Amino acid sequence: MPAAPDASLASWAECSALHPCSGLLLGNGASRAIWRPFSYFSLFELAQRVRNKPLGVSDQALFKSLGSELFEPVLSALNTTVRVNAALAISASAPLNRYYAIKEALIHAVRSVHIPWKLLPASTLTAINAELRNYRSVFSGNYDLLCHWAASHAPEGFQVLFDEDGHFDVSRTQGSGTRLHYLHGGLHLLRTEDGGTRLRAASGSQLLDGFAINTPGDVPLFVNECTSEHKLRAIRSSDYLTWSHAALATHHEGLCIFGHHLDRADRHLLHAIQQARPAHLAISILPLSEAAIVSQKQHYARIFGETPGIEVHFFDASSHPLGRAELNVVAPPAIARRRR
């Protein structure tokens, strides 16, 4: 019978020396370490109560009719409806109006919680960039722009996965650079009309200011908070997301899990890790209290106890390069008030 977990935690330096990791899985805790306002629960709920042009009653009815709180499938369905109406010469403005109204609510919801480009120090981007390049594969469960901004800050050493026109090209995935897998898409990605994936040409602040302002045929490609089943369905409808998910499910070497709780809403990621059976896992825990440490250890022991043979090791999240206190950007009072 395994010993009961205690409240001890190794440092990241100690843990990585004994259990090196070529893969890194990032969760919302990694983003919150930089910007606390990322701690919201649901983007769909946020879009209903955002001050500027929230989701209307008819917009919410569309989500309910599709049985999902994901923006991408709702926008894609409206986009398809607009195209079908045009092909059949059906004069109906409602689908296109709802399409733009939902995108506008999405824009305001994201802007209300995302860190502005102008507040992100270059030193923070450099620190994130340097740490990401220490891994062969980086898997991010977040759809914010932090990793993309950091990688773009100094792109040398990162694998180029998109062609000259910005389209995802699976033939480019075998190079020696660090591969960035945005498991749930990102604000810098678009789903094209044919189901492909395109990288937005914008950079810096323009990526956030206009992430959902694009041609009607292109839909922002990111999977927001919803059930694991709905997330997996959205992943399977995208070439890039399918490739990224498969990469996690075949990562057999050591995997560092930083800031990811792997709760019920992300069971598809847990199952992918269990399928991969990595050599070992190094899991971050924020030492809020001894009781919290023990509780977190029990959580991970329970979910990975279903898969014998995976070694699980724990380390202090604040000792990891991505968890250093100096990386945290304090939200100005105006932004803090906006979230209340």
C-alpha positions in Angstrom: 0.0 0.0 0.0 1.6 3.4 -1.0 2.5 5.7 1.8 0.2 8.6 2.5 1.4 11.9 0.8 3.1 14.4 2.9 3.6 18.2 2.4 7.2 18.0 1.2 8.1 19.5 -2.2 11.4 19.3 -4.1 12.6 22.4 -6.0 12.3 22.4 -9.8 16.1 22.2 -10.0 16.2 19.1 -7.9 13.3 17.4 -9.6 14.5 18.1 -13.2 18.0 16.9 -12.4 16.6 13.5 -11.3 13.7 13.4 -13.7 14.4 15.3 -16.9 11.5 16.3 -19.1 11.4 16.9 -22.9 7.8 17.9 -22.8 5.9 20.7 -21.0 2.2 20.9 -20.4 0.9 24.3 -19.4 -2.4 25.0 -17.7 -4.3 28.1 -16.6 -2.1 28.3 -13.5 0.8 29.1 -15.8 -1.1 32.1 -17.2 -2.3 33.2 -13.8 1.2 33.3 -12.6 1.8 36.1 -15.1 -1.6 37.8 -15.0 -4.1 37.1 -12.2 -7.2 38.3 -14.1 -6.8 35.1 -16.2 -8.5 33.4 -13.2 -12.1 33.7 -14.7 -14.2 30.5 -14.8 -16.1 30.6 -18.1 -15.6 32.8 -21.1 -19.2 32.1 -22.2 -20.5 33.4 -18.9 -18.1 36.4 -19.0 -19.5 37.2 -22.5 -23.0 37.4 -21.1 -22.1 40.0 -18.5 -19.4 42.0 -20.1 -20.1 45.7 -20.0 -19.8 46.4 -23.8 -22.2 44.6 -26.1 -22.7 41.3 -24.2 -24.4 38.2 -25.7 -28.1 38.9 -26.3 -31.0 36.6 -25.6 -31.1 35.3 -29.1 -27.4 34.8 -29.1 -27.6 32.7 -26.0 -30.5 30.7 -27.5 -28.1 29.7 -30.4 -25.6 28.2 -27.9 -28.4 26.4 -26.1 -29.8 25.0 -29.3 -26.4 23.5 -30.2 -26.0 22.2 -26.6 -22.5 23.8 -26.2 -20.8 26.8 -24.7 -18.0 26.8 -27.3 -17.8 29.8 -29.5 -16.1 28.2 -32.5 -18.8 25.7 -33.5 -21.5 28.3 -33.1 -19.7 30.8 -35.3 -18.9 28.0 -37.8 -22.5 27.0 -37.9 -23.6 30.6 -38.6 -20.9 31.0 -41.2 -22.1 27.9 -43.0 -25.7 29.1 -42.8 -24.7 32.5 -44.4 -22.9 30.6 -47.2 -25.8 28.3 -47.9 -28.3 31.2 -47.9 -26.1 33.0 -50.4 -25.8 29.9 -52.7 -29.6 29.5 -52.6 -30.3 33.2 -53.0 -32.2 33.2 -49.7 -32.5 36.8 -48.4 -32.0 36.6 -44.7 -29.8 39.0 -42.6 -30.3 37.4 -39.2 -27.6 34.7 -39.4 -24.9 37.3 -40.5 -26.1 39.8 -37.8 -25.9 37.1 -35.1 -22.5 36.1 -36.4 -21.1 39.6 -36.0 -22.9 40.1 -32.7 -21.4 37.0 -31.1 -17.9 37.8 -32.4 -18.2 41.3 -30.9 -19.3 39.9 -27.5 -16.4 37.5 -27.7 -14.0 40.3 -28.5 -15.1 42.4 -25.5 -15.1 39.4 -23.1 -11.5 38.4 -24.0 -10.2 42.0 -23.8 -11.8 42.4 -20.3 -9.5 39.7 -18.9 -6.5 39.4 -21.2 -3.2 41.2 -20.3 -2.7 44.2 -22.6 0.4 44.0 -24.8 1.7 47.3 -23.5 1.8 46.0 -19.9 3.9 42.9 -20.7 7.6 43.7 -20.0 10.1 42.6 -22.6 12.0 40.9 -19.7 9.0 38.6 -19.0 8.7 37.7 -22.7 12.4 36.9 -22.7 12.2 34.7 -19.6 9.2 32.7 -21.0 10.9 32.3 -24.3 14.1 31.0 -22.8 12.2 28.4 -20.7 10.0 27.2 -23.6 13.1 26.5 -25.7 14.3 24.0 -23.1 11.7 21.5 -24.2 11.2 19.5 -27.4 7.5 19.8 -27.2 5.4 22.4 -25.4 1.7 21.6 -25.0 -0.5 24.5 -23.9 -4.1 24.0 -22.7 -4.5 27.8 -22.7 -5.8 29.9 -25.7 -4.3 33.2 -24.5 -1.5 35.0 -26.3 1.3 34.6 -23.7 3.2 31.7 -25.3 2.7 33.0 -28.8 3.9 36.5 -27.9 6.9 35.0 -26.1 7.9 32.7 -29.0 7.5 35.6 -31.5 9.7 37.8 -29.3 12.8 35.7 -30.4 11.6 33.0 -32.8 14.9 31.3 -33.3 14.8 27.7 -31.9 11.1 27.2 -32.4 9.8 24.9 -35.2 8.0 26.8 -38.0 4.7 24.9 -38.5 3.0 27.3 -40.9 3.9 28.0 -44.5 4.6 31.3 -46.2 0.9 32.0 -46.5 0.3 31.2 -42.8 -1.4 27.8 -43.3 -0.6 24.9 -41.0 1.6 22.4 -42.9 2.0 18.9 -41.2 5.1 18.3 -43.3 6.9 21.0 -41.3 6.4 19.3 -37.9 9.5 17.0 -38.0 12.3 19.6 -37.6 14.6 20.0 -34.6 13.0 23.1 -33.1 10.7 23.3 -30.2 7.2 22.5 -31.3 4.3 24.6 -29.9 1.1 22.6 -29.5 -1.8 24.8 -28.6 -4.2 22.0 -27.6 -7.2 24.2 -27.5 -6.2 26.6 -30.2 -5.4 30.2 -29.6 -6.3 33.8 -30.2 -3.6 33.9 -32.9 -5.2 31.1 -34.9 -8.1 31.0 -37.4 -10.2 28.1 -38.8 -10.6 28.5 -42.5 -13.7 27.7 -44.6 -12.2 24.3 -45.6 -11.4 23.2 -42.1 -7.7 24.1 -42.2 -5.8 26.3 -39.8 -4.2 29.7 -40.5 -1.8 31.8 -38.5 -2.9 35.4 -38.2 -0.5 37.8 -39.8 -0.9 40.4 -37.0 1.6 40.8 -34.2 1.9 42.4 -30.8 -1.1 44.4 -29.6 -2.9 43.9 -33.0 -3.3 40.2 -32.2 -5.5 41.1 -29.2 -7.2 44.2 -30.5 -8.5 42.5 -33.7 -8.4 38.8 -33.0 -12.0 38.3 -34.1 -12.1 40.9 -36.8 -11.5 38.9 -40.0 -13.3 37.8 -43.1 -16.6 36.1 -42.6 -15.2 32.8 -43.8 -12.5 32.7 -41.0 -13.5 31.8 -37.5 -11.2 32.3 -34.4 -9.8 28.8 -33.6 -9.9 28.3 -29.9 -11.8 26.0 -27.6 -13.0 27.8 -24.6 -14.3 26.4 -21.3 -16.8 23.6 -21.7 -17.2 19.9 -21.1 -14.4 17.5 -22.1 -16.6 15.8 -24.6 -17.5 19.0 -26.4 -13.8 20.1 -26.4 -12.7 16.8 -27.9 -15.4 17.1 -30.7 -14.0 20.5 -31.6 -10.4 19.2 -31.6 -11.3 16.4 -34.0 -12.8 19.0 -36.5 -9.4 20.8 -36.9 -6.3 19.5 -38.6 -3.9 21.4 -36.3 -5.7 20.6 -33.1 -5.9 16.9 -34.0 -2.2 16.9 -34.7 -1.4 18.6 -31.4 -3.7 16.2 -29.4 -2.0 13.2 -31.1 1.4 14.6 -30.2 0.4 14.6 -26.5 -1.0 11.1 -26.7 2.4 9.8 -28.1 4.8 11.8 -25.9 6.7 8.9 -24.2 9.5 10.8 -22.5 9.4 12.8 -19.3 6.5 15.4 -19.1 6.5 18.4 -16.8 2.9 19.5 -15.9 2.9 23.2 -14.8 -0.2 24.9 -13.6 -2.7 22.3 -15.0 -5.2 20.6 -12.6 -6.4 18.1 -15.3 -9.9 18.2 -13.8 -13.1 16.8 -15.3 -13.4 19.4 -18.1 -10.0 18.3 -19.4 -10.4 14.5 -19.1 -9.5 14.3 -22.8 -6.0 15.6 -21.9 -5.7 13.2 -19.0 -6.6 10.3 -21.3 -4.0 11.4 -23.8 -1.3 11.4 -21.2 -2.5 8.0 -19.9 -2.3 6.7 -23.5 1.2 8.0 -24.0 2.5 6.5 -20.7 5.4 9.0 -20.4 8.5 7.7 -18.6 7.6 10.0 -15.6 5.7 13.1 -14.7 7.0 16.2 -12.9 4.0 18.0 -11.5 4.0 21.5 -10.1 2.2 22.4 -6.8 1.8 25.9 -5.5 2.6 25.6 -1.7 -0.3 27.6 -0.3 -0.4 25.5 2.8 0.5 22.0 4.0 -3.1 20.9 3.7 -3.3 22.3 0.1 -0.1 20.4 -0.9 -1.3 17.1 0.5 -4.7 17.6 -1.2 -3.1 18.3 -4.6 -0.8 15.3 -4.2 -3.9 13.1 -3.5 -5.7 14.5 -6.5 -2.9 13.6 -8.9 -2.2 10.2 -7.2 -5.9 9.4 -7.7 -6.2 10.4 -11.4 -2.9 8.8 -12.4 -3.4 5.8 -10.1 -5.6 4.5 -12.9 -2.5 4.0 -15.1 0.1 1.9 -13.3 3.7 2.4 -14.4 3.7 6.2 -14.6 6.1 7.7 -12.1 4.8 10.9 -10.5 7.0 13.4 -8.8 6.1 16.8 -7.4 7.9 20.1 -7.2 7.4 23.6 -5.8 5.7 25.7 -8.6 7.3 28.9 -7.4 10.8 27.4 -8.0 10.1 26.9 -11.7 11.3 29.6 -14.1 7.7 30.1 -15.2 6.5 30.5 -11.6 8.9 33.1 -10.4 7.2 35.9 -8.5 9.0 38.6 -10.5 7.2 37.5 -13.7 3.8 38.5 -12.2 2.3 41.7 -13.7 0.1 43.6 -11.3 -3.2 44.6 -12.9 -3.8 48.4 -12.7 -6.8 49.4 -10.6 -8.9 50.3 -13.6 -8.6 46.8 -15.0 -9.2 45.3 -11.6 -12.4 47.3 -11.2 -13.6 46.3 -14.7 -13.7 42.7 -13.7 -16.0 43.2 -10.6 
